[in-house]
Amino acid sequence: MTTLGCHRYVMKSPHPADHAETFHRLEEVRAQALEHARLARQFHQERRGIIGQLIEAGFSQADIAREIGVTRQAIQKMLSAS
């Protein structure tokens, strides 16, 4: 014997038009996330370039790490990530 539980009622599918504002907000948030990702890539490339310039000027990865408050391994990771 089985119980009816949640199978007793047939659920109606919501209509997208009833949630137009929510879908619009979702589109806005998605666009912001894409822009954020684009900016993050841009800043990553700039950071790599600046670190590279400092290394060419004679600073070690440890020197750079100390100055900005991260580990040497973090600097290494910044340089190796594409």
N, C-alpha and C positions, 0 to 999 in steps of 0.2 A: 504494500500500500504506500502511495506517495502523497505528500501534502501539496496543496496548490501553491502555497508560498507566493513568490513574486510572479508565478505563471498565471495567476488569476486575472490579471489585468493586462490589456494590450497597450503597450506604450506608443504614443504618437510621436512621430519624428518632428522635431522643431522645424519651423520654416526660417530660412536664412534672413528673409526680409524682417522678421520679428526681432532680429538681433543685428540690424544694420550698423548701429553705433559700435557694437562690440567688434564686428568684423572690420570696421573702419579703423578702430584703435589697434587691432591686430596688424593691419597693414602698416600703420604708422610705426609701431614698435619694430616690425620686421625691417622697415626701411632704415630706422635708426641703428639697428643691430648691424646691418650691412655696411652702413657708413662707419660705424665704430670699428668694424673689422678692417675696412680699407685704411682708416687712420692708423690703426695698430700696426699694420704692415708697413706703412710709410714711416712711422716713428721707429720701428724696429730697424729699418734700413738706415735711417739717420743715426741711430744709436751705434750701429755697427761701424758706420763711417767715422764717427767721432772717436770711438775706441781705437779704430785702426790708425787714425791720425796721432793719437796719444802714444800708441806703441811705436809708430815711426819716429816720433819725437824722442824716444828713448825710455819711456815709462814701461814698467813691467805690468803684467796683468795684476800682480799683487798690489802694486802701487795704485793702480786705477781702482781696484776693489776697495782698498782702504779709504780712498778719497770719497767714494760714493756710498760707502757703508754696506757693501755686499761681500760675498766670498769670492776668492779667486776662481773657484769652480763656476760661479754665476757668470763671471766675465767670460770664461772659456765657453760656456753654454751660449751666451749672447753672440759670441763670434762664430760658433759652429752652426747655429740654427739658421736655416734658410728661409 
